[in-house]
Amino acid sequence: MRNFTDEQGATWIADVREEATPRHHGRWYLLFRNAQDGSEIEMPEVRWQTRATGERTIRTMADFELRRRLHIVRGRHASNNGPSRIEGVHALRYRTNVSAG
């Protein structure tokens, strides 16, 4: 578990969570928790074999990397009709020029 701040200065906690699954590999994944309100955002594509490996990785990650991953997962959870409850009323969204086809 590790505390860091996002671009707006809010404090977040990066942690690992175990998925309830019968498989034995990749059961632990990255979780972001807002320190102020306790809301959580999961990033299940970042996985580890054990809790210890996940915790060690999070401890060694740069703040920049944690902010980058949080930004990615927050954008994924944002709706097209305005900011999500996590982002607040002043969230900015940018269009990309990436072609999906």
C-alpha atoms as one frame of an Amber mdcrd trajectory, in Angstrom:
protein
   0.000   0.000   0.000   1.305   3.442  -0.903  -0.016   7.005  -0.757   0.475
   9.482  -3.610  -1.203  12.611  -4.940  -2.929  13.080  -8.279  -2.646  16.108
 -10.608  -5.195  18.060  -8.535  -3.434  17.337  -5.240  -5.938  14.740  -3.972
  -4.426  11.882  -1.995  -4.847   8.350  -3.347  -3.774   4.968  -2.029  -2.370
   2.383  -4.435  -2.950  -1.129  -3.141  -3.443  -4.732  -4.235  -6.655  -6.730
  -4.060  -7.242 -10.433  -4.443  -9.758 -11.558  -7.026 -12.135 -14.295  -5.881
 -11.293 -16.913  -8.501 -10.337 -20.588  -8.473  -7.231 -19.992 -10.597  -3.943
 -19.767  -8.759  -2.066 -17.346 -11.034  -2.627 -13.610 -11.431  -5.132 -13.357
  -8.595  -3.844 -10.041  -7.259  -4.498  -6.772  -9.125  -3.948  -3.014  -8.786
  -6.486  -0.928  -6.883  -6.677   2.837  -6.350  -8.559   4.175  -3.303  -9.383
   7.845  -2.748  -8.061   8.720   0.719 -10.754  11.371   1.299 -13.972   9.534
   0.428 -12.884   5.896   0.191 -14.073   5.432  -3.398 -12.181   2.748  -5.296
 -11.126   2.231  -8.900  -9.799  -1.142 -10.012  -7.158  -1.685 -12.683  -7.499
  -5.442 -13.249  -5.135  -5.593 -16.224  -2.190  -5.015 -13.836  -1.805  -8.358
 -12.033   0.592 -10.262  -9.811   1.045 -13.840  -8.650   1.193 -12.933  -4.947
   0.280 -10.087  -2.610   3.950  -9.648  -1.715   4.951  -9.170  -5.354   2.199
  -6.615  -5.896   3.082  -4.678  -2.753   6.779  -4.672  -3.652   6.011  -3.420
  -7.160   3.795  -0.614  -5.864   6.457   0.434  -3.336   9.030   0.756  -6.118
   6.814   2.558  -8.669   7.495   6.240  -9.279   4.758   8.707  -8.319   4.608
   9.681 -11.983   3.781   6.097 -12.952   1.057   5.805 -10.316  -0.474   9.110
 -11.481  -0.298   7.960 -15.106  -2.090   4.693 -14.356  -4.700   6.455 -12.212
  -5.321   8.940 -15.036  -5.839   6.065 -17.489  -8.292   4.188 -15.300 -10.210
   7.337 -14.342 -10.635   8.204 -17.997 -11.933   4.713 -18.656 -14.583   5.108
 -15.963 -15.681   8.574 -17.071 -19.000   8.877 -18.852 -19.524  10.745 -22.102
 -22.251  12.860 -20.487 -20.039  14.672 -18.004 -17.623  13.942 -15.213 -17.879
  10.881 -13.044 -18.460  11.199  -9.307 -14.757  10.538  -8.805 -13.585  13.308
 -11.112 -15.890  16.022  -9.832 -17.467  18.862 -11.771 -14.284  20.304 -13.277
 -13.001  17.264 -15.144 -11.583  17.913 -18.585 -11.885  15.463 -21.428  -9.836
  15.566 -24.566 -10.637  13.965 -27.879  -7.920  11.972 -29.542  -7.089  11.749
 -33.201  -6.511   8.009 -33.014  -8.363   5.961 -35.600 -10.014   2.795 -34.342
 -10.156   1.263 -37.771
